[in-house]
Amino acid sequence: MLKRTVETPFGDLTLVEEDGAITALDWSRVADQDRSALLDEAAKQLEAYADGTRESFDLPLRVAGSRFQQDVCRVMSEIPFGYTRTYGEIAKELGVPAQSVGQACGGNPIPVIIPCHRVMGAKGLTGFSGRGGVETKVALLRHEGAAGLLI
């Protein structure tokens, strides 16, 4: 397992690479910064996202977990930069209860790259499992220009 921390306006984000895929991203900092072609590219893309010059990611990802977790992460990955969907919309698409989608969003192992911050409740803003909670979610949505729905 290789790890690299990227400093962003949303906090320090540590990328995790295993067997040629990004498998995790979390709000932390590691002392030893690993190097690999994939971590170099992932860090470059994350920095470009943070500075506003990149709107999507093109990286090999591997989501651990159930088939359902993987399905929810796939649907979240399809939400474009600057847009949001609701738990209910995703639930309807997958034929499951909205609460299950919320739990899967909270279990997203690769936030930001798999944009769980773009998923809202039926009545608007909801929680966020990343460091800083809902304030970080708001910062990410504002960064993407999706904040109009929050005002």
C-alpha positions, 0 to 999 in steps of 0.5 A: 500500500502506497500513500501520498498527501496532497494539501488542498483548500479542503484540508490535507487529503491522503491518497492510497494506492493498492495494486495499481488502483486508488482505493482510498482518500481520507482527510489525513497527513502521512509522514512518509510520502510514497512515489509511483506513477499513479500517485503522481498522476492522482496528486496532479489531478487532485491539485488541478481540481483544487485549483479549479482547472480540472472538473473530473478525474481519470484514474483507476479506482477500486471500491472495496465493499459490497456490490451495492456499495460499488453501484452507489459509488458508480452512480455518484461518479456519474454526477457532473461537476457543479451538479447534485442529485438526491439520495432519493433519485439515486435510490429510485435508479437502483431500486433501493430505499434512500436510507441505504443510499445514504449509508453507502454514501457515508461509506464511500472510500474515495470521497472527492474523487467519487463525489459523495458531496454532490448528493443531497437530501430531498430537502437540501443539504445533509451531512458529510462524513469527511473531516469538517462535516457539512462545512466541508461539503458546502466548501466543495459544492461552492468550489464547484459552483453548485452553491446556489442551491445552498443560499 
